[in-house]
């Protein structure tokens, strides 16, 4: 079994996070926290449909 660093994208469609909006896709967005290192920018997964962004 292999281990992975980081997180996996959520299944936005499976969890119906965008309601009736389609297509609902997983995207990475800036985490909104100050990076600890100059060459590192934290990101997190969100669900997106059109211009709307939802928590997974």
PEURCOR-V716956 format. One record per backbone hydrogen bond with DSSP energy under -1.0 kcal/mol. NH is the residue of the N-H (numbers start at 0). CO is the residue of the C=O. E is the energy in kcal/mol with one decimal. If there is no record, write none. Layout:
# PEURCOR-V716956
NH/CO/E + NH/CO/E
This chain:
# PEURCOR-V716956
11/9/-1.3 + 14/10/-2.2 + 16/11/-1.8 + 20/17/-1.8 + 24/47/-2.6 + 26/45/-2.7 + 28/43/-2.7 + 30/41/-2.4 + 39/36/-1.5 + 43/28/-2.5 + 45/26/-2.5 + 46/53/-2.8 + 47/24/-3.1 + 48/51/-2.3 + 51/48/-1.9 + 53/46/-3.5
